[in-house]
């Protein structure tokens, strides 16, 4: 029959959760208990290695049985020797920092400082705050250290700044990549006076299109008069019309031609260190991203299986695992 209908693949085998389903021919299959378990495969029970092998951990140690395995732990006053199996007596003076038996927070957040004898001091590393035994991340993004036109990314013990789309710089100082047009500069100069300035009542403010060019028709908001302008914003003779009447002005600047997709101005840039996973035939490539650009020259092959066709790539951020499927197989790797 169809091998894909085998109970091992369809999940209808009925093997124990601690067993492996071994497919045979057609619909045949067998259930086999995993290592550390015994039974007929349909029912598997844990093997108590500690009870069956009382001396497995040697002297000065206790054996703790665990599902499918066991663990040896040295008695108080003893520690594992260099072979990782034999428990030997601990000297009276212990450098807890060196032995890792201190109560400081993990090395990514704190450091243990040996102070002689069996004493030590715990201190949080820069970017974290606390008593050294418990350290919490300092959110530098709350301190507004980045430029106003940048996005701040907090990370454990640190932070990074990245200029928004349309700006370039190191994140602490960002400048617009697009040079302002004459219309935009003129508009900004008038508006820069702001509501607290001494802008005269009825001040004319030029109107610009989305590309920063002068709109062909300019109107005074107070008087209602309208007129046509050339590409430099100069009024064209004989085009001024009375209030409420707009002259038929023709555009003098063609809109720019955009080739290919462009980044939206409100797009939030990717955090530093972002990568893209690309599946092509029998391989998965790991491509670093810089802003919105792929650094293809730095791409690395994450997986190469020439006899497969890789589809359905997924990434588990917590476990840092890449999952993929082959087009011809109903399983996930």
N, C-alpha and C positions, 0 to 999 in steps of 0.2 A: 504493500500500500504506500500511500504518500508519507514520506519520512517526516514531513512537517506535522502530520497528525499524531505522531508518537506522543504518548502521555507525558514524557519528559519535557517536550517542547510546549505542549498545550497546558501544562500545569495540573493535569488531572491524575497524576501518578499516585497520590496518597502516601508518599514517602514521609518519614518523620522530618521535622524541621531541622534536626541535627543529622540528616542523612543526605546522600548524593544520589540522584537518579541517573542510572547508566542506561542509555537507549540501546536496544538490540535491533533485530530485523523486524520490519513491519511495525506492529503495535507492541512488540515484546520489550520488556524493560526489567531492570533489577534495582532494588534499593540497597544502598550500602552505607552503613553508619560511618560518620566522620571520625577522624583520629581523636582518641580520647573518649569515645562513646562505644557502647556495645549494644547488640540487639539484632533483630532480623531485618532492620532497615525501615520497616513500617513503624516499629516502636524502638527507640534508642534511649538508653539511659547512661548517665555520666559514670565514667570509671573513677573511683576514688583511689588515686595513686598513693595518697598518704596512708591509707589503710592497707593497701596491698603491698606497699614497699615502705615499711616503717622507718628504714634507715636511709631513704632516698636523699634526705637533706643533710645527713651527717650529724655529728654532735654539735652542741651549742646553737642549734637552730630549730625552728618549728616549721612544720609543713602545713600549708593552707590549701585545701582542695578548692578548685574553681572549675566551672563548666568546661569540660574538654581538656583541662590542663591542671597544673598545680603551681604553687609558688613557695619558695623557701625564704624565710625571714630569720635573720640572726637575733638571738636573745639580747636583752638589754646588757650593755657592757661589751658587746661583741660587734664585729663588722666583717664584711666580706674582704678577703685578701685579694691580691691582684688576679687570681684565677677566677674570681667572681662566683666561686662555689663553696669554698671553705671559710667558716666563720672563725676569726681569731680575736683575742682579747684586745680591747681598745686601751691605749696608753692613757694615763691619768690626765695629761695635758693634751687637749684636742684643739687643733686649729679648725674650728667649725666652718670658717669661710672656705678652706681648702677641701674639707670633707663634704661640704654641701649639706651639713646637718644643722645649719643656722635657721633662724626664723624670719630672715629677711624676705621681702617680696621677690618675685622672679627676676632673673638677670636683665630682662627687657625693661624693667621698671625701677630696679634698685640695685645697689652694690653693697657687698659685705666687706667691712674694713676690719682686718685683724688688729687687735690692740694688746697682744701679749697674753701668755697663759692660755686659758680657755675662753678669754673674753673677745668680744667683737662689737662693732657698731654698725647699724643699718642706716643707709642714707639713700634717698630717692635720687635718681639720675636727673640731669637737666631735662625739662619738659614734663616732669611729673612732680606732684606735691604730696606730702604725707609724712609719717614718722619713720619711713624706711621699711617697716613691717607691712604696711598697707599703703600703696602709692596709687594715686589717680591721675589720669592724663589732664594736663593743662590745655584747655581749648584756646590756642593762640588766635583763632579766628574771631573770638569775642573781643580781642584787643584792637581790632581794625588795623592790623599791621600792613595789609595789602593796599595797593592803589585802589581808588574808588572804581576804576574801570577794569578791575581784576576780580577773579573768583578765588576765594580762599578755601583750601582743602586741609582740614585738620587730620592729623595722623598720630598714632601713638608716640608721644614724646617729641613730636615735631609738627611742622605744617609746611605748606607750599602755596605759592601764589601763581596764578596763570592769567595773563591778559585775556579779556573777552574777545569774541570774534569781532574783527574790524580794527583791533588794536594790536600793537606789538611792543615788546619790552620784557623785562625780567619778572613782571608781576608786582614789583614794588614801585616801578615807574612805567606807565603805559602811555603811548602816544597813538593817535589815530593814524591808521595806514592810508586813509583817504584824505588828500589835500582838499581843503575847503575852496569852493568856487567864489567868484566875486560877489554873486548874489548872497551866498550864505555869510560871507564876511561882513557885507554891508548890513545884513539883517541882524547879525550878532552884535555889531557895534551899537546899533540903536537900542536893541533889547537889553544890552549889558547895563544900561542905566538902571533898568529894573524898576520895580514899583517904589523903591526908596529914593530913586534919582530925581533929576529935575527935567524929565522928558516933557517937552512942550505939548499942550493939549492939541490933539489933531495931528500928531506927528505921522508922516507917511512912512510905512514900513514895506519894502519891496517884497513881493510874493515869489517864492522859488518853487520849482517842481520837485519831484522825488529825486531827481538827479542833480539838483542844485543849480539848474539853469533858471534864468528869469522866465516867468510865465509870459507868453506873448501879450496878454492883456493885463494891465496893471490898473487898479482902482484905488482912489483915496477913500478911506473908510468914513471920513467926516463929511466931505463935500459931495461924495457920490460920483464925482467925475471919473471917467475911465479913458485910457489911451493905450496905443500900441507901442511896444519897445523893440529895439533890435537885440541881438544876442548879447550886447554889452550893457543892456538896461537903459539905453538912451531913448528918450521919447521921439517917436517918428512924427514929423511935421504933418499937420492936417488930420490927425487921428483922434484928437481929444473930443470927447462927446459929453453931452449934458448928463445930469444926474439920472440914474436908472437906465441909461442907454449904453450898451456895450458895443464898441466898434468891432467889425469882423477882422480880427487880427490873425495872421498866419504864423505858425511856429517857425522859428529860424534854426532850431537845433534838433537834429535827429537823435532819438534815444539811443544810448549805447547798446551794442549787440553783445549779449552774454553768451559765451560758448561754454557748454557743459553746465553741470549743476553748481550752484553757488551756496555758500554757507549763510543761513539765515542770521540776521543781526542779533536776534535774541537767543541764539543757540548757546547753551552752556558748554564750554570746552571740556574735553575729557581730562580726568586727573592724570598727572604725570605717572608714567609706568604702565599705561593702558596698552593692551595688546589685542590683536584680532586673530581668531582661529579660522583658517580657510581650509575646507576640505576639497581636494581635487583628485578624482580617480582613487588611487590607492595610497594617498598620503594626506596628512594634516600638517599644515604649515602654521608657524607661530610668528606673526608679523608685528613688530613694535609700531606704535602710533605716536606721532609727535604733533599735538594739536589735532587737526583733522586730516593730516597727511600720513600715508603709509610709508614707512621706511623699508622698502622692499629689499634694499641691499643688505639689511641686517636680519632678514627673515631666516628662520631655522626650521628644519623638519622635525616635528614633534613625534610623528609616527610614519613609518614607511612599510606598507604591506602591498607589494605590486600585484599579488593575485586577488586582491579584494577591490570592491568599489565602495568607498566610505560615504555614508549618508547620515543624516540626523545627528550632527555634532552638538553636544551640550556640555556646559561647564558648571561644576558645583563650587561656588565661591567659598563656602565654609570648609569643605573637605579638600579643596584645591585638586579636584579630580576631573579629568576629561572623559566623557562617555561618548561612545560612537556605535553605530550599527553598520553592518555590511548589507548591501542591497539583496544578497542571496541567502542571508541567514536571519532567522527570527530571534536573534539574541542581542543583548546589549553588552558591549565590552568596556 
